[in-house]
Amino acid sequence: MFLQSSGTFRNTETFLRKMLRVDSEIMSALHRGGMKGVLALRLATPVESGRAAASWDYEITKRRGVYILTWTNSDIEDGFPVAIMLQYGYGTGNGGYVQGIDYINPALRPIFDEISAELWKVVTSS
């Protein structure tokens, strides 16, 4: 079998360059949002020792064209994430219960809106 082509691949190359730029802009927007989210979570986390507030971080993964921004907290006490205990509450050793405080969602809501608006600009301007 013989394959023959005429003309150029200029349109294809232009499209591929644009897609690389879009990927880079998406990653940049997610990194900015990740850092802003970490700051918002640190400020919103109820403080006793300060360890939970200082333990926020974020990571970005990309699989098959899907970008995932995840905020993490590495403060673990007795095998349980402190950030989750603060958010949802926990049982005490003597049968009591400490009510959780919804601090994560209010802290991240404006960050979600900002990331969403920025990503919308990126994908619609391409």
C-alpha positions in Angstrom: 0.0 0.0 0.0 1.3 3.4 -0.9 0.2 6.6 0.9 0.6 10.0 -0.8 -0.2 13.5 0.4 -0.1 16.9 -1.1 -0.3 20.3 0.6 0.8 21.1 4.1 -0.1 20.2 7.6 -0.3 23.8 8.6 -3.9 23.7 10.0 -3.1 20.5 11.9 0.1 22.0 13.4 -1.7 25.2 14.3 -4.5 23.2 16.0 -1.9 21.1 18.0 0.0 24.2 19.1 -3.2 25.8 20.3 -4.1 22.6 22.2 -0.7 22.7 23.9 -1.2 26.3 24.9 -4.7 25.5 26.2 -3.3 22.6 28.3 -0.6 24.9 29.7 -3.2 27.6 30.6 -5.5 25.1 32.2 -2.6 23.8 34.4 -1.6 27.3 35.3 -5.2 28.2 36.3 -5.5 25.1 38.4 -2.1 25.8 40.1 -3.2 29.3 41.0 -6.6 28.0 42.2 -4.8 25.3 44.2 -2.6 27.8 46.0 -5.5 30.1 46.7 -7.5 27.2 48.1 -4.7 26.2 50.4 -4.5 29.7 51.8 -8.3 29.9 52.2 -8.4 26.5 54.0 -5.5 27.5 56.3 -7.3 30.7 57.3 -10.7 28.9 57.7 -9.5 25.8 59.7 -10.4 26.0 63.3 -7.2 26.4 65.3 -6.2 24.6 68.4 -2.6 23.6 67.8 -2.4 25.1 64.3 -1.2 21.8 62.9 -4.3 21.0 60.8 -4.3 24.5 59.4 -0.6 24.3 58.4 -1.1 20.8 56.8 -3.1 21.8 53.7 -1.7 21.3 50.3 -3.0 20.5 46.8 -2.2 18.3 43.9 -3.2 18.2 40.2 -3.5 15.1 38.1 -4.4 14.7 34.5 -5.7 11.5 33.1 -7.1 11.0 29.6 -7.9 14.7 29.2 -9.5 15.0 32.6 -7.9 17.4 35.1 -8.4 16.8 38.8 -7.5 19.4 41.5 -7.4 17.9 45.0 -6.8 19.6 48.3 -5.1 17.4 50.9 -4.4 17.7 54.6 -1.7 15.6 56.1 -2.6 16.1 59.8 -3.5 12.6 61.1 -4.2 11.8 64.7 -4.7 8.2 65.9 -5.1 7.2 62.2 -7.9 9.7 61.5 -7.6 12.9 59.4 -8.1 15.9 61.7 -9.6 18.0 58.9 -12.3 15.5 58.5 -13.0 15.3 62.2 -13.3 19.1 62.3 -15.6 19.1 59.3 -18.0 16.3 60.2 -17.5 15.8 64.0 -16.3 12.9 66.0 -17.1 10.7 68.9 -15.1 11.1 72.1 -13.5 8.3 74.2 -16.2 8.7 76.9 -19.2 8.3 74.7 -19.7 12.0 73.9 -19.8 13.6 70.5 -18.2 16.8 69.2 -20.3 18.5 66.5 -18.4 19.3 63.2 -18.1 22.7 61.7 -18.6 23.2 57.9 -15.5 25.3 57.2 -14.2 23.6 54.1 -17.1 24.3 51.7 -17.5 28.0 52.5 -13.7 28.5 52.2 -13.5 26.8 48.8 -16.8 28.1 47.2 -15.3 31.4 46.0 -12.2 29.6 44.8 -14.3 27.1 42.8 -16.2 30.1 41.2 -12.9 31.8 40.4 -11.3 28.7 38.8 -14.5 28.0 36.8 -14.6 31.5 35.4 -10.9 31.4 34.5 -11.1 28.0 32.8 -14.2 29.1 30.9 -12.2 32.0 29.4 -9.4 29.6 28.5 -11.5 27.1 26.7 -13.8 29.6 24.9 -10.9 31.8 23.7 -9.1 28.9 21.9 
